[in-house]
Every structure is written in structure tokens, then in C-alpha cells.
Amino acid sequence: QVQLVESGGGLVQPGGSLRLSCAASGSIFRFSVMGWYRQAPGKQRELVCSIGSGGSTNYAESAKGRFTISRDNAKNTVYLQMNSLKPEDTAVYYCYLAYRGQDYWGQGTQVIVSS
């Protein structure tokens, strides 16, 4: 069973930065697609970005140029560096892992962008 534990959320002012981390248990991390979704109040969950096992990345338009996803296979951890944060980035951010048709989700970490 894979467990994902996110950390790094919090309150930040507009224009500020946060780095989210997601640590995965188990041995399949390095073979998996990792990524981040977010869900704002009253909205559907949406993809923010993802990174393949080989390091290829994919970003939503809203994240391009501001967010960077990276992974450390030695630490079974994926990161999301978020810069130039905007109030509309306020959401619960969820880490996910996809491997051989199975999806696993973290419990979510709250990000609030407000002055």
C-alpha cells in the first residue's frame, strides 16, 4: 500500500513563495508518475502539474512560469515550488502517484494566499 504525506502548505502574501513536499512510502516511487492537483472552495479538483518517471513535466496554463515540479527518487519525494503566488492559487493541494493504472492520493495541504 502506498501512502503519500504532503507538507509545506500555509498562509502567504500575494507575490510570495511556498514549497510543497510529498513523501511516498513503498518501492514504486521511481517508476511512477507524480503530480499535484488542487481544489478551491466550490470548484472541481484540477491538475496543477505532473512529472514522469523520466523527469518530463507537464503544467497547467495557470502554473506555467510560476510553479516548478521536481522529484528526488532517492528520497521518494516530489516537490512543488510555487512563486509569485496569487489569491486565486488558494486551494487544498493534493499530491498523487500513478502507477500501472492505480492512483494514490495524499490527504491534502492547505495553501492560502492573502494579505
N, C-alpha and C positions, 0 to 999 in steps of 0.2 A: 504494500500500500504506500502510495506517495503522499507525503504531507508537504504543504507549502506554507511558509510563515513569512508574512510581509512585515516590514518595519520602515520607519523614516517619515511617516506622514506627520502632519501638524498644521499649525497656523502660520501663514507667511503673508507679508505685504505684497501688493501688486508690484511686479518687477523683480521680485525676489526669486530665490532658488531653493529647491529641495532635491534630495536624492533618496529614492526609494530602493529598498533591497528586498529580495525574495530568496529565502534559503529553502532548498528542496532536500528531502530525505531520499534515500534509495540510490540505486546504481544506474538509473536510466537517464540521468540529467543530461549527460554529454551527448546523448543520441536524440534528444527531444527538441521540439520547437518550444521556445519560451516566449511569453509576452505579457502585455499589460492591457487590461480593459479598464474602463471607468464607468461609473453610473452616477449621474447627478440627480438631485431630487426631482421626481416627477418625469424623469426621462428614461429611455431604454439604455441598457448597457451597450457601450460602444468600444470598438477596438481603438487603442491608442498606438500601439506598435508591437512588433514581434521580431524575434531573431531566430534564425535557423541553427541547426546543429553545426553548420559550417561557417556561421557568422554573418550570413546575409540578413539584411534588415528590411523592415517594411514599416512605414509610418503613415498614420492618418494625416490628412492635409493640415489639420489643426495643430499637429505636433511637429511638423517639418520645420527645421531651422531653430527650434527651441528645445526639443527633447532629444535625448540620446539614450538608446538602449545598449547595454553591453552585458557580457556574461563572463564568468570565471568558472571554468569547468573543474578546476582543482578545488574550488570552494563550494561547488554545487549552488552557485548563487547568480542571480540575474539582477541587474541594476537598471534604474531609470533615473537619469539625471534630467531634471526639469529646470530650465532657466526662463527668465522673462515671463514669469507666471502672471496669469490674468484672472480676474474674478470668475470668468467662465470656465476656468480649469477646476473650480471647486467641485469635488466629487469624492466618492469612495473608489479607490483604485484597487483592482484585483489582479493578482498575478495568476497566470495559468501555465500549465505544461501540457503539451500534446505529444502523445507517443502511440503509434500503431493504432490509431482510431480512438484512443481513450483520452479524455480531457480531465485534468485535475485543476482544482481551484483553491486559492488561498481564502482566508477569511475576510480580507479587505483591510485597507488602511485609509483613514480619512485625510483628505487634503482640503484645507480651507484657505482661500486666497482673499484676503480682506484687509482694508486699512482700519 
